[in-house]
Amino acid sequence: MDLQPLSNNKPIDLKKDQATVEQQKKEKTATQFEEIFALQLVREMTKGSFKMTDNNQDKGVAEIYRSHVNQVLAQELASKHKLGIADMMLKYWDQKPESSSSS
Protein backbone atom coordinates (compact mmCIF):
# COMPACT_ATOMS: atom_id res chain seq x y z
CA MET A 1 0.00 0.00 0.00
CA ASP A 2 1.40 3.34 -1.08
CA LEU A 3 0.60 6.14 1.39
CA GLN A 4 0.57 9.71 0.16
CA PRO A 5 1.05 12.65 2.50
CA LEU A 6 -2.13 14.58 3.22
CA SER A 7 -0.60 17.94 2.45
CA ASN A 8 1.66 19.08 -0.32
CA ASN A 9 3.98 20.76 2.23
CA LYS A 10 3.21 24.22 0.90
CA PRO A 11 3.01 26.91 3.54
CA ILE A 12 -0.43 28.31 4.16
CA ASP A 13 -0.68 31.99 3.36
CA LEU A 14 -2.77 33.25 6.27
CA LYS A 15 -2.77 36.82 4.98
CA LYS A 16 -4.32 35.69 1.70
CA ASP A 17 -6.92 33.59 3.53
CA GLN A 18 -7.71 36.54 5.82
CA ALA A 19 -8.07 38.83 2.81
CA THR A 20 -10.50 36.36 1.22
CA VAL A 21 -12.55 36.19 4.42
CA GLU A 22 -12.59 40.00 4.66
CA GLN A 23 -13.71 40.30 1.01
CA GLN A 24 -16.50 37.78 1.60
CA LYS A 25 -17.66 39.76 4.64
CA LYS A 26 -17.68 42.97 2.58
CA GLU A 27 -19.68 41.29 -0.20
CA LYS A 28 -22.20 39.87 2.27
CA THR A 29 -22.63 43.22 4.02
CA ALA A 30 -23.02 45.12 0.75
CA THR A 31 -25.58 42.62 -0.53
CA GLN A 32 -27.53 42.78 2.74
CA PHE A 33 -27.61 46.57 2.53
CA GLU A 34 -28.81 46.42 -1.07
CA GLU A 35 -31.52 43.96 0.01
CA ILE A 36 -32.74 46.34 2.73
CA PHE A 37 -32.84 49.19 0.24
CA ALA A 38 -34.58 47.04 -2.37
CA LEU A 39 -37.18 45.93 0.18
CA GLN A 40 -38.03 49.55 0.99
CA LEU A 41 -38.25 50.35 -2.71
CA VAL A 42 -40.47 47.35 -3.49
CA ARG A 43 -42.72 48.10 -0.51
CA GLU A 44 -43.36 51.59 -1.85
CA MET A 45 -43.96 50.27 -5.35
CA THR A 46 -46.53 47.70 -4.19
CA LYS A 47 -48.23 49.87 -1.58
CA GLY A 48 -51.59 49.96 -3.37
CA SER A 49 -51.40 46.43 -4.75
CA PHE A 50 -52.72 43.10 -3.49
CA LYS A 51 -56.11 44.37 -2.43
CA MET A 52 -58.36 41.33 -2.40
CA THR A 53 -61.67 42.53 -0.93
CA ASP A 54 -63.04 44.91 1.63
CA ASN A 55 -63.50 42.01 4.00
CA ASN A 56 -61.26 42.51 7.06
CA GLN A 57 -60.54 38.78 7.21
CA ASP A 58 -59.00 38.78 3.72
CA LYS A 59 -56.87 41.88 4.35
CA GLY A 60 -54.51 39.86 6.53
CA VAL A 61 -54.05 37.24 3.81
CA ALA A 62 -53.37 39.91 1.21
CA GLU A 63 -50.83 41.61 3.49
CA ILE A 64 -49.02 38.32 4.14
CA TYR A 65 -48.92 37.60 0.40
CA ARG A 66 -47.69 41.14 -0.36
CA SER A 67 -45.01 40.90 2.32
CA HIS A 68 -43.78 37.57 0.95
CA VAL A 69 -43.68 38.83 -2.64
CA ASN A 70 -41.83 41.97 -1.53
CA GLN A 71 -39.24 39.96 0.40
CA VAL A 72 -38.60 37.51 -2.44
CA LEU A 73 -38.33 40.28 -5.01
CA ALA A 74 -35.94 42.27 -2.81
CA GLN A 75 -33.77 39.18 -2.24
CA GLU A 76 -33.64 38.49 -5.97
CA LEU A 77 -32.73 42.09 -6.81
CA ALA A 78 -30.00 42.14 -4.15
CA SER A 79 -28.53 38.72 -4.96
CA LYS A 80 -28.03 39.75 -8.58
CA HIS A 81 -26.86 43.27 -7.63
CA LYS A 82 -29.53 44.64 -9.96
CA LEU A 83 -29.64 48.06 -8.30
CA GLY A 84 -25.85 48.46 -8.31
CA ILE A 85 -25.67 49.60 -4.70
CA ALA A 86 -23.62 46.64 -3.50
CA ASP A 87 -21.22 47.03 -6.41
CA MET A 88 -20.81 50.72 -5.65
CA MET A 89 -20.15 49.99 -1.96
CA LEU A 90 -17.56 47.30 -2.79
CA LYS A 91 -15.83 49.62 -5.23
CA TYR A 92 -15.69 52.32 -2.58
CA TRP A 93 -14.37 49.94 0.10
CA ASP A 94 -11.72 48.53 -2.23
CA GLN A 95 -10.22 51.93 -3.00
CA LYS A 96 -6.78 52.43 -1.57
CA PRO A 97 -6.85 54.96 1.24
CA GLU A 98 -5.20 58.20 0.26
CA SER A 99 -2.00 58.84 2.14
CA SER A 100 -2.12 62.04 4.10
CA SER A 101 1.14 63.89 4.46
CA SER A 102 1.87 65.69 7.69
CA SER A 103 3.97 68.80 7.69
Buried (B, 14 or more C-beta within 10 A) or exposed (E): EEEEEEEEEEEEEEEEEEEEEEEEEBBEBBBEBBBEBBBEBBBEEBEEEBEEEEEEEEBEEBEEEBBEBBBEBBBEBBEEBEBEBBBEBBEEEEEEEEEEEEE
